Amino acid sequence: MGRYVELHSFIQVAHKGSFAAAALNEGVTPAILGRRLDALEKRLGVKLMHRSTRGLKLTEAGEQLLEGAKHLMREFDEVESGVSNSSTTVSGHLVVSAPAAFGRHHIAPHVYAFQQRFPDLQLSFNFTDSVIDLVSEGYDMSIRIGEVTDPNYVAIKLFPNWRVVCGTPDYFVKHGAPQTLEDLAHHNCLAFNLQGGQQRGWTFLRDGRQIAMKVSGNVACNDGELLFAWIRQGLGIGWRSTWEIQGELKRGELVTVLDEFALPDYNIQAVYPQQRYLPAKVRLFVEYLKTLYNSPDYWEKPHLL
């Protein structure tokens, strides 16, 4: 057990780049992690990390051990999961990433109920719109919206979703509704700026192939929730996911246009690395979210802490 703890702590320190960050993640003090690394180096008889005021740097031996240790940890988790896969109890640490707005609205409000079911499981979440490398950054799984093409990952659909152009009824009364994709050039399109990462424009399906339409408007930002607020205020039209706007659509506060060009299968998906055995902690969380999202009327209700 001591060897497992030492290797696990070494991996965490290497990934986080500091004892303080790794200790926060592990729920121990930096001094404890320092002692574990010292014990590991003493047992192996090699220096694994250079420590200075500027940070940590792995030695050549440390780089070699990191790769092998990550493989061993995955094998350990797979063997353990093979035994516990049919169990309804689980322990350990589940680390999850998700898009920022989606995580705030549709994961965070439900964490408490899940944790009450599995009180021995520690949960850690990173809500970010950046695409995370799950393996190299130490995540068990992520929630992603849209296509997943990496063959090293497994993607499980949690709920169907589309990307659509929408606006308020009043906006379309004043400015007319676009009939073709080219008509978007004559509308105030509320879109992400360069910092928001939507340089290609809005993506549609026409004549069986994807095309990107450059759009422009009088305001832009890097925050999807702010764009959504502006759309609801009638300042312009936007390209949003149906998971975000279903309540407003049902109440008639927003309407969609150009639906015939909407991208199919822009689904909400749980993504995790390919592995022989799916860890029970991942399986149970995926099942929990899938059941939750497929509950009647779920998407029409507000979900905030």
N, C-alpha and C positions, 0 to 999 in steps of 0.2 A: 504494500500500500504506500510505503514511503517513497518508493521509486516512482510510482504513478503520480503522486502529489508533486514531487520535484519536477518531473517532466512537464506536467500540466502547467505549473507555475512558470517554468522556463518559457513555454510557448506563449503564455499570456504576456509576460514581460517583453518578449521579442516582438509580438504583434503591437502592443500598446506603445512601445518605445520609451517607457519609463516605469520605475517601480511604483510611483504614486498612482498613475493611471491604472496599472494592472491590479494594484491593491484595492482600488475602489471597485473595480469590476469583480474581484474575488471576494470582497467583504472581509479582508484582513488588513494588517498594517504593512507599510513598505518594509519595515524591519524584518517581519516574518518572511516576506518574499526574498529579501536579501540573504537570510540564513538558509533558505531552501536552495538558492542558487549556489551559495558557498559550499553546501553539503554535496550538491551535484558535481561541482567542479573538483572537489576534493576526492570524491569517489571515482571519477573518471580520470583524474590526474591531468586535466587540460584546462586551459583558460577558454571560457565560452563567450565572454563579453568584456569589452573595454568600457569602463565606467568613468565618466568625467562630468564636469559641470555643464558641458555642452550636450550631454545626453549619453545614450548607449549605442555601441556599435558591436555587432557580432564578429567574432574571430572566424577564421576559416573553419575551425573545428565546430564553432557554434552554428555556422550556416549548415554544415553537414548534419549536425545533430537535429537542427530544427526540421529539416525535411523528413528525416527518419522518425522523429518524435510525432509529427503530425500524422504520418501514416499509421504509427502504432496506436495513437489515440482514436483514429477512425476505426481501426480494426477492433479495438477494445469496445467502442460504442456499438459496433455492429454485432459483436458476439453477445453483449449484454442485451441488446434489443431483441436478438433472436430468442432469448429466453423469456423476456418480459413483454413481447409484442402483443400477447393476448390479454395482458393485465390491464386493469382499470386504475391501478395506482402507479405513480411515477415520481421520481425524484431527480435531482441534478439541477442543471442550469440551461434554460432555453433562451437563445439569443436570436432576435428577429429584427429584420429591417422592413420598412414599408414606406410608400410615398407619404410625404408630410401631411397633406390635408386628409388623405384617406385614413392614415393612422390616427389622426386626432379625432375624426368623426366615427370611424367604424372598427377600430381596434381598442384604443385606449378606454372607451366607456365600458367595455366588456371584459377587461382584464381582471377586475376584482372577482367577478362571478366565476371565471375560469380558475383563478388562484384558489378560491374557496373549495373547488372540487378537488384540487391537487395541492394541498398546502405544503407539501414537501418539495415542490418544484419552484426554483428561483426563476424569475422572468426578467429579461432585459430587452428593451426596445430602442431602436434608432429610427426615428421618422425623418427621412430625408428624400429629396427628389433626385439625388445622385444614384447612379447604378452601382451597387455594391458587388465586389468579388467575394462571394460567400466563403469560399475555401480559404483564400489568402488572408481575409480579414476576420476569420473566426466566427462566422455566423452559421447557425443551424438551418435557417430558412429565411425566405423573404416573401412578401406579398408584392406582386407586380401587376400592372395594368397593361394589357396588350400582349403581343406575340413574344414568345421566348424561343430563340433559335439555337442557343448553345446546347450541343449534344451531351455535354457533361452534366446538364441539369435535367431534373424531372419537373414537369409543370402539371399541376392539378387544377382544373377549373373549379372555382368556388361559386361563381355566378356569372351569367352572360352580361356583356356590357358592349355598348357601341359609342363611337365618337360622333357627335352630331352638331350642326350649326343651330343656334337657338337665340331667341330674343324675346322681348315683351310684345304682347299684342299691339300696344300703343306705338312702339317703334315701327312695326311693319305697316300700321295704318298711315303713319306719317311719311315713311320712306319707301314703301312697297316691299314685297318679298322677292328675293333673288330667285330667278327661274333656272339659271345656268351657273356653273362655277365661275364663268367669266364675269357674271354680274356682281360677284363679291368686290370687284374693283370699285364699284360705285357705292359701297357701304362702309360705315364706320366699324371696322373690325377690331375688336379689343383682343389683343394677342400678347404673348410673352415678348419681352425685349431680348437682346442678345444674352443678357445675364440669366434669363429664364430658360435658355437652351432650345428655342424653337426656331432656329435660323432657317430651316427648310420650308417653313410655312405650314399651312393646314393640309393634311393628307386625306385624299379621297380615292374612291374606286370608280373608274369610268372605263367602259368597254373592256372590262376584265383585267385592267391593270391599275396599279397605284400611281397616282400623280400628286405632286405637291403644288399647292397654289400659294403664291406670295400674297400676303394681305397687308393692309395698313390701316391705321386709325389715329385719332388725335391723342390717345393716351395708351401707354404700354407699361408693363411692370414685370417683375420676376416672381410674383405671388399669385397662384391660381385662385385662392379664395378671394383676393381683392378683385381679380378679373370677374369672378362670378358675381360679386356684389355690384360691380358696375353694370353688368348685364341686367341684373334684376332691377336696377334703377332706371333702365331704359337708355343708357348712354350710348349703346351700340350693340353689336351682335358678337357672339363668341362661339368657339369650338370646344365643347365640353363633353365629358363622359356622362352617360345616362345614370350611372350610380349617384352622380352628384345632383342631378336635376329632376329626378322622378317625382318627388313631392310637388315641386313647382309646376311640372307638366300636368299632373293630375288635377291640381287646383286651378289650372288655366292661367297661372301667373307668367308662364313661359310657353312658347310654342316652337316647334322645330321646322326647319326648311331644308331643302336639298337632301331629303332623307334617302332618295334613290341613289345617292353617291356616297352614303355612309360606309365606312370601313366595317366589314363583318368581323366577328370573332375578336373584338378588342377586349377580351374577357378579363375578369378579376381572377388571378391565379396565385396559388401557393407554389413556391419554387424552392427546391432543395437539391443538393448535389446527388448525383448518381451514387448509390451504395448498395451493398448486398442486402443489408437489413435496414429497414426504415426505423430510426429510433422511436421508441414509444412516445417520448415527449413531443416529437414532431407530428407523429400520426394523430395523437389526441388533440393537439391544437388545430390541426387542419380539419379534423372531423367537427370540432366545436364551431369553427368559423363557417364551415359549409352548412351545417344545420342552422346556424343563426341567420345567415344571409338568405337562406331559402325559406325562412318563416314567412307566412302570409303578411303582406303589408309592411315588411321590414323597411324597405327603401323609401317608403312614403313618410316615415317618422323622422324627426330630428334626433340625432345621437351625439350628444356632447356631455362631457363630465360636468 
